[in-house]
Structure formats: C-alpha cells, structure tokens
Amino acid sequence: MTALTLSTAATPGLKADAIVIGVAKGTASEAGGLVVAPGAEAVDKAYDGRLTGILETLGASGAEGEVTKLPAPAGFKTPLLVAVGLGTQPEKDAAPDPEALRKAAGVAARALAGSRKAAFALPLTDEADAGAVAEGVLLGAYSFDAYKNAPKNDDPKNPKDPKNKDKGGKGKKKDAKAPLAEAVLLCDKSRDKTYKAAVERAVTVSEELNRARDLINTPPNDLDPEAFAAVAQAAAKEHGIKVQVLDEKALAKDGHGGILGVGAGSASGPRLVKLSYTSAKAKKHLAFVGKGITYDSGGISLKPAGHNETMKCDMSGAAAVFAAVVAAARLGLEVNITGWLALAENMPSGSATRPGDVLRMYSGKTVEVLNTDAEGRLVLADALWAASEEKPDAIVDVATLTGAMMLALGNRTFGIMANDDAFRAAVHEAAEEVGEPAWPMPLPEHLRKGMDSATADIANMGERMGGGLVAGLFLREFVGEGITWAHLDIAGPAFNEGSPFGYTPKGGTGSAVRTLVRLAEQTAAGDLG
C-alpha cells in the first residue's frame, strides 16, 4: 500500500514527482469562477497570482473529479503540478467538507499511478480533514494486481531489470500501472502533532478496508469458505483476536441447517467463523454479522447468463465484518465486538438444496426454500441467532442481499433496515459521517404475510415487489427478542462494475467497513445509545 507521512515542509523546496492542490467552483456571487483552495498559496504566488487564469485556459473548472496537470512554477524542485477539483464551494471562503477532500485525494492518487512520490497540499482545517485526505489517498491508490503477470527480466519496460538502470540509479522506466508509492500530506507546523492521530487512524482503517477489497476481488477458485476462514484465523492470531471456526461436522452437530443447506451443493464445505475482540475497559458489546457466499451460482434456481460473472463479490458483507473487527482491534477501541462470518458456496449439484426443501435452522424454526438463489438470508439467519445467544447490546448485519435494493437505491447507496427507528437513524448518521451513501428503509408489516408457508414456519421468499424489504423482514425473524438490530443491504455499492470514481476503484469497494468502524468508535465513546 502507498506509504503515507505528514510534513511541514514548504512546497517550493519539496522534492517529489508532483504537488497536488485543490481548486473549486466559486459561489454564485463569484459568478462560478475558479477558486484556488487553501494550501496552494505558495504555488499561486510563484505564478504571480495568475494560477486560476492559467488553469482556466487549460480547461479547468473545479468540478468534482476533474484533474488538470501543468508544469510546476520556476524555482520549485517538483516538476509537476496537479490541480484536482473539489466541486462547488458552498459559500465564500468556506472550507470543503471532508468527503470532498477524500474524493479529491483519491482522484489525484489514481492520476499519479506510477509516480514514486507526491505531495498533497490540500486544505486541512481540522483532524477530520487530515483523516479524510489520508483515507482518500490510500483508498484511491488501491490496485488489485495479484493475478497480473510481472514483466520479464529482459523487458525494457521493467525498471527492476539492471539493464534499464544507469550507474546513478536514474533513468528508470516508470510503470504507469503501479500505485503511487509514497504520499506526503503537507500541513502547518502548528498542526502536525494534532493531525498525527487522525492520519494513523486513517492508515489503519484504509489498510483493513483494502484487505477487504483484496478478498472480494480474489477469484472464487482461490477463495472458498475454507480459504476465507484461514485468512481470518491468520489475522486473528496476528492481532490478538479470538477465533472459532465451525466446519461441516460442527455445523451439523449444532444444527446450523441454513448454512449447511446453502453449502450442500458445493464440493467446498461451508464454515461459520466467530471473531471475538474484547477490551478490558469495554462497557458495551456489538455483534457484526456478514454474508459470506464466496460464489453464488443461484444453486438449483440458477442465475441467468450475464448474472454470474461478478458473483465472487457475494461475500462482501463477510469481508466488511472481518475488516471492521480487525480494524477495531488495531485501534484498541474500548468496546467488545464479535464478528460472525457465514461462509458458503452456493452451487447446483446432485446434493444441492432444491426448491421445495425444508431446512431446520439453528434457531429451531423451519424454512421452506422456494428459491435457492435467496440463499444469503439463510446463512445470515443461522449467524444472527448465534449472535443473539450472546445477548449483545446491538447486532448489525451486512450483506449483498437483494437486487431489489439496487433497483430502489442504485449502485452507490446501501439500504438500512432496523427493528428500532432510533438505531436505524444512528447507523444512517454514522454512514453519512464517514462518506458512505446510505438510506433508511422501512420494514412494512403487511409484507410479512407473503412469507407464510403451508409446510414450514416461514418461506424464504415473499412478495416480489419490495423484495429488499421482504428480505429484511425474514432476517428480523432470527434476531433474539429484545435485541437492537440493523440490516445493511450493500448489494449496490459493494462491487463497482463501472469506471473508478473518487476513491472508489473498479471491482470490490469495501462498502460498509467505515460505517461499522464508526459505529464501534461511537459505542466505545458512549455516544451510541
């Protein structure tokens, strides 16, 4: 991952490949003209105050996501200036919000792929800004290239080939696909110590979020439930987290019919992983539950052509939970957190669960399976009941659960359902605070009747309209009585099939990691009821 440091160095004497500054669209009173953001004063002075005019000549408008490159001014030891758009300035002299800074830093980091070092002179007014820029850089610079072949040693484009280095070590060929190697966040001398903790937190959260992205992007032939469990075990050992893994025999012994039923058609057996982080000073206990379908073919209810190619991402909920628990442990948060990873591969075969089968869940309830492609709710049901047995103060589950949620909210916003309106509002507020678009959704009681079954206690399908809400109502049936619970349906934002934007890459995004970490921080601080 990109190395990141704070510096109070003056921009003219800084040695780097590029300096990043922010520009914005001015307010209506300023006729929408280009505005140079704080942090770039020395650069503007070196251009004799003509920087905005030069940038406008080059077509810059300050729009969000816009990047304009130009030579650095005379006297600077850095050859390149990168102006990145912050969007419309809300009012004269107003500072950009943290999310605008996070996006701008991400765009700039991606635009500087292949560079060895870049300095970020974006406006920092407080710790939140410093953390946002750090996150933006580290998340925006992310790339997944584990399966890309490395250049051959005799390739002239390979900088590691001794033939391509002169005696002074210069003249290396730049690998344009490599992520930015080092980023320096420039700040005022009076603020560097106060910003240090915010930057360190950002590094921890970003490293774990990028670990979640790696898991999501890993091909399913290399990440089955057993392999995912092994990754969790290794991380738990490294960070002092207790871990328990239930394999097929243990799941059968305990009666986890939902997880076993979903995994019955695969040659790769299912797993239920329990991660327990405890703090001696904790006063609250949170449980996070993640859907971990390492590949979803739909089972016997096979998905149609064109819907299978990205189904390695169906374990994004479990990846988010895993990353959040490890991040909480690394941050030393004063809260107890139990993470539950419900892992299975949903495949069609002679042993697969059929539509019409009835499964006896861990809670004792029976479920008639009307559609084997509605499998996520089945593995979550068992994990939710297991989490409920420990009587936590709150449970939050995360899942790429329904296409219906994507139809309702699009590809960048996740839905939040809960059995408590105040808790749903708190989760929504936490998501918005960290820059993860989310929207509160209802659990209409009239939709519950559609899941009535003549054969079992409940069916895994109900009315087609409002399918995302129906899934939430199904999950509510498996939350212990009196326990506060929220459900995050991240089906839309978990995997980006389009072009990168802001600090979001193509592929796995790590959606919900930052929301879970923020909820844990608020709970540790006593700010979450």
N, C-alpha and C positions, 0 to 999 in steps of 0.2 A: 504494500500500500504506500501511497505517497507520504514521504516524510514531511512533518509539519513543525515549524518553530515560530516563536514570536520574536520580533526585532524592533528596536527603536532607532535603527539606522536611518540616516537621511537619504532620500531617494536618489539625488544626483550621484553620490559616491557608491551606490549599491552595485555589486557585481552579480548579475543574473541574466538569464536569457530574455526576460520580459518583465515589464511592470504593468500591473493591471489596475486600472482606475475605473470609477463608476461615472456614468452620465445618465441623465434623466430628462424626460419631457417636462418642460416647465408648466406652471399652473396656467389657468385660463387668463389670469391677469397679466401673465408674462407672454401671452399670445402663443403659448405652447412651444416656445423656443427651447433649444438645447441648453441644459444646465449641467455644469461640471460639479460632481458631488465632492463633499469634503474629503480630504485625504490626498487630493491631486493638486494642492496649491503650488507646490514647488514645480510641478510639471507645467502648469499653466503659466507660471512666472517665467519659466525658461523659454516659453513660446511668446513672451511679451504680451500675455493676455489674449492671444489670438487662437487659443486651443479650440474653443467652440466653433469658431468660423472655419478652421481647418477641418474639423470633424464633420461639420455640416456639408462642406464641399465634397467630402468623401462619401456623403450619403447617410451619415449617422443621424438618427432621430431620438435616440434614448429609449426606444421601445424595448420592452422586456425580451430577453433572449438575443438581442442584437449584439454582434461583435464587430468592431472596427479596428484594424491594425494599421499602424503607421510607424515610421522611424522615430525613435526617441530623440528629444532635442539635443542640440550640441552641448557637449560638456558632461553628458550622462555616460556612465560606464555600462549602462544597459542599452543594447541596440534597438529593442523593440518596445513599443507602447501598445497596449491592448485596452481599448475602451469598451466596456460592457454595459449594456442597457439595464437600467433599474426600473423602467416603466414610468408612469406619470407621477410626478411629485404632487402629493396631496395638497400642500399649501406652501407658500414661500418660506424658504429656509427650514422646512420640515425634514427630519431625518427619515430615510427609507425604513420600512418595517423589517424585522428580522427575516421574514420569509423572502422578501425581495432580494435581500443581501445573499441569502442562502442560494437562491436560484441563480443570481448573477455570478457568484463564485463558482457554482457548478458548471455553468456555461463556459466560463473562462478557463477552468481547469481542463475541460474536454477540448477546447480550442487549442490548448497548449500541449496536447498529447505529443510525446516525443521530445519535449524540452527537458533539460536537466534541472533547471531551477527557475522559479518565477516568484516575484514579489507582489503581494496583494495590498494595494493602497486604497482599500475600500473604506467608506465612512464607518467608524466604530464609536458609538456614543456610550455604550454600557456593556456589561458582561454578556447580555443576550445577543448583542450584535457580534461580539467576538466569537461566541459559540456557534452562531449561525454561519458566519463566514468559514469557520473551520470545518463545520459539517458539510457545507456546500462544496468546498474544495475536495474533501476526502470522498464524498459520495459521487461528485461529478467526475472525478478522475478514475473511478472504478472501471475495470475492464475484466472480462472473463475470457482468458485465452489458454486455459489448461489443456485444451484439446487441439490447439493450433500447433502445427509442426514448426520447430525452431529452424532458422536459416542454417544451411550447411556451412561448414567452416570455410569453404572456398567461395562462398557467396560474397561478391563485392559490396553488398548492402549490409553485411553482418559486421557491426562495429567490434565484435569480440575477436574477429579474425586479426591476428597480428599483422597481416599484410596490409590491413586498412588503417594502421596507426603509424604516424610518423614518430621520430625519435622523441619529440617533445610531448607526445601524448595527444596532440591536437589533430584535427582533420578527420575526426570520427564521423562516420556516416550516421545520420540521425534516423532512428526507427520511428516513423510517424505514427505507428500503431501502439507504441509503448506508452503507458500512462505517464503523466507528469511525475518526475522523480522526486522533486523537493519543492515545497511551498513555504514562503516566509510571509507571515502576517505582520504588516507594519502598524505600529501603534505609538501613541505619545508616551514619553518616558514616565509620566506620572501614572500611567495606567497599566503598564506591562505586568506588574505583580498581581493586580486585581483581576486581570484577564486570564492569568495562567490557569486557575482552577476551571474556568469555563472552557478553555481550549482543551485541557486534559480530559474533561468530561466528554467533549465532542469527539475526541480521538477514540475513547473507549466505546461510545455508542456507535460511532461510524465503523469501527473495526468489526464489531459484532453484527451490525446490520449488513456489512459487506460479506461476512461469513454466511449469513442467511441467504444472500444473493447467490453466493457460490453453490450452496446446497440446491437452491431452486433451479439453477442453470445446469447442474450436473445431469448427464443423461441417465435415464432410468435403468439402463443395464448396469450402471455402476453405483446407483443409489437405490437399493431395495430397502425394505424395512430393517433388515439385519444390519446393513451397512450404515444406515442413518443412526441406529441405536449405538453402533460402535463409535461414531463421531461424537455423539452425546456423552458416552462414557469417558472418552479421552478428555473432552473439555471439562467435564465434571471433576475428574481427577486433578486436572491442572489448576482449577480454581476453587477447590475445597467445597464442592457441591456433592451432596449425597445422591446416589443414583441407584435405581432399581429397574431392571428390565424383565418384563414378563414375556416369555416365549409362548409357543403354541400350547405346550403342556400346562404351563402355569395359567394361561388364559382359560383353557378348558376346565382345569380344576376349580378355578374361581367363578366360572360361569359367565365369561365375557362373550355372550352369544353374538353381539353386534359386531365386534371386531373380528371374531372368528368367521362369521358369516360372510363378511365382505372379502376377507382374505382367502376364503375356501377354494377359489378357482385358480389361485396362483401357485407356482412352484416355490415362490419365496414366501415364507411364513410371516404372519403379522407379528407385531410387537406393541406392547404398551410400556412406554418409558416414563418413569417418575423421577423428576429432578427436584431436589429439596435444598433450597438455600435458606439458612437460618442466621439470625443476628441475635446476639445476647441482649441487645437493647430493644428488640422489637416489641411493639405493643399490638400490632395488627398482623393478620395473616391473609395473604391474597393467593388465589389459585388461578393459574392461566392454563387453558386447555386448547390444544391445537390439532386441527385436522391434518393428518399426515398420509394422504393417499399418494404414494410415490409414483404411481402411474394409474391413470383412470381410463380404461377402455370402455367403461359403461357396463362391463360384465355381460351377462346374457342379453340385457337391454342395450345392445351395442350402439355406441355413438355413430352417427352418420359420417361419411367421408368428409374430410375437411375440419373435423372437430377433435381429432386425435393428436395432432402434431405437437401441441403445446401442453399436453396433459401431464408432463413431468412436473408442471407447476402446481399440481393439486395438493402438494404437501407444504404450500407456502404458509399456512396457518401454524403448522408444527415448527417450521423454520423460524417464524416470528417469535413464538413462545420460547423456543430454545435460545435464541439470540438475546431475548429480553431477560431471561433468568441469568444467563452468564454475565450480561452487562450489569445487572443489579449486584451480582456477587463481586465483580471487579470494582464497582463503585462503592462497595461496602455499605449499602443502604440499610437503614435500621428498620427493616420490615422482613417478615418471613414470607417467602414465596415458594409455592410448589408448582412446578410446570409439568403438565401431562401431555405427552406426545402419543397420539393414537395413530399408529403406523400400520398400513396395509397396502397391498397392491390389488386393484380390482380388475380381474381378468376373467374371460369366458373359458370354460373347460368342462369336462365331464363331471367335475366335482364342485362346480360353481353353484352358488345360491341361485335359485330360479324365481322368477315372478310367481307369486302364489305360495312360496315357502313362508313358514312362520318361525321367527327367531325368538328365543327366550333371552332377554337382555340381562345384564349384570344386576339391574335393579329388581329383577323378577317379573317385570312386565313383558308381555308378548307383543311382537310386532309382525304384522303381515306385510311382506315385501311385495309391493305392486310394481315397483320399478327398481332394478338393480343399479341403475345409474343415479339413484337418490341414496348413495352409499355413505356420503360424508356424515349425514345426520345419524347414521347407525353407529359408526365408530365413536363419534362425539358423545352419543347417548351413554355408552358404557363409561367413557372417561369422565363425563360430567357427574355421573353417580359416584364413581370412585373418589372424585374430588370432593363431592358433597359429604362423604363419610367423615372427612376430617373437620367438618364444620368451620370452614374459613369465613372470614368476615365478608368476602365477596369473591365471586367467580367471574372471570371474563374468558369467553371462548373466541377463537379466531379461526375463520375458515373461508376457503374459496368455495362457497356452498352452493350458490344458485345463479344460473344465467338470468333469472328473473330480476335479480338485483342489478345486474349490468343493464338490463332494459330500462330499469327505473332510474338509475343514477349515472349511467355511463361508465367509461373506462378509468376514471381518475378519482372517483369518490366511493368510499365504502359506507355501508349502512350500519346503523346501531339500533339494536332492539334490546329491551330490558324488562325485567319484572318490577322495576322501581323507576318512576319518572325522574326523580332527583339524581339517581345514579346514572341514568342514561344521559342526562344533561351534563353531569360531571365528566363522563367519558368523552362526550362531544367537545366539551370545552378543552379538555386535555389534548385531543386530536388537533383541534384548530390551533392551539398554542404552539405545537411543535411543527406545524405546517403540513399536516396530513388531512386533506379534504375528507370530510365525513358528514353524514346527515342522519338525524334521529328518525327512526321509523316506528310505526305503531305495531301492536300485536292485537288485531281485531278479534274479539271473542267469537264472532259469528263464523270465522273461518275454521275454527277447531272442529266443528261438526263434520266437515268434509273428510276428516281422517278417521271417522268411525269405521270399524271393521266388524263384519258379521262373524268373523273367525277368530280374531285376536283382540287384545286390549286396544290396539291402535294400528293404523296403517302408516306406511312411510310416505304416502302421497295423499294429497287432498285436492282442493280446487286448483285448477291451472292458473287462473287469474289471481295475482297476489302470491305467486309461488314462493317468493323470498320470505314473505310474512308467514306463510304456512310452515316453512322450514323452521322459522324461529319459534312458532307455537309448538312444533314437535319437540324441539330441544328443551323447551320450558318444562315439558312433562318429566324430564330426567334430572331436574335440579331439586336438591333436597329442600324440604319445607322450611321456610323462614330464612333462606339464604339469598342474599342480594346477588343478582346475576345480570350480566350483559353479554350480548352476542354481536360480534363484528363480522359482517359478511364482506370479505375483501375480494370477491370474485372479479371485480372490475380492475382495481389498481394493482393487484398482485403481480401481474405479468404484462409488460409493455411490448406489444407486437409491432408497434409503430417506431418512428424515429425517436432518438433520445431528445429529451427536453429538460430544461433546468438542470437539476442534479440527478434526474431520473434516467437510467440507461435503458437500452433495448434489452428485453429479457426480464429476469427476476428483479423485483424492485425492493423487496424487504418491507413491504407495506405493513403497518401496524406495530413494528418494532418500537419506534419512537413513542407512540402512544402508550404502549404497555410500560415502557421505562418511566415515562412521565407520571403515569398512574401510581407506579411503585414509589417514586420520589414524593409525590403528594401524600401518599399514605404514610410513608416514613416520617414526614414532617407534621403529620396530624391534620393536614388540610383537606383530606378526602373523608367525608362522613361515612 
